[in-house]
């Protein structure tokens, strides 16, 4: 690099080093903090409680129907704000191909209010087949069955979290020896 700077410029017939020193005086330092780059758009919540971002629909449970939201869209994620500035939803952009957690508690609350919508919900296909059958076998009992599943989810979600955390801790301590071979029998919902 030093040898190159001691050559004459092909067009100006001046040393490249002198041109560099001249240019260096006009340069400014890069900022130490990152410059946030984002776009701001508005979106209206449709009658199903959804907004559309990049062609995908997202259910916003904290927003009212027909409510206008402000979307702050960054390169990897988006944030939904109300007109008061409250954050109601944050999620990765669809093209990031990240797994999204399904908000089952909010969905079950909606299903409890509208039990006939259970079969047609976009989240119905993510339930195990036995649970799907349990919810749809007797339409007149759907509301009570959704309530029961909601109670089970609330009760056993804490146990599942503690169990997964405990298994994670155990697997870290046993990682160098044999893997755990304990198999848990799935709970039966239908007898």
Buried (B, 14 or more C-beta within 10 A) or exposed (E): EEEEEEEEEEEEEEBBBEEEEEEEEEEEEEEEEEEEEEEEEEBEBEEEBBBEBEEEBBBBEBBEEEBEBBBBBEEEBBBBBBEEEEEBBEBBBBEEEEEEEEEBEBBBEBBBEEBEEBEEBEBBEEBEEEBBEBBBEEEEBBBEBBBBBBEEEEEEEEEEEEEEEEEEEEEEEEEEEEEEEEEEEEEEBEE
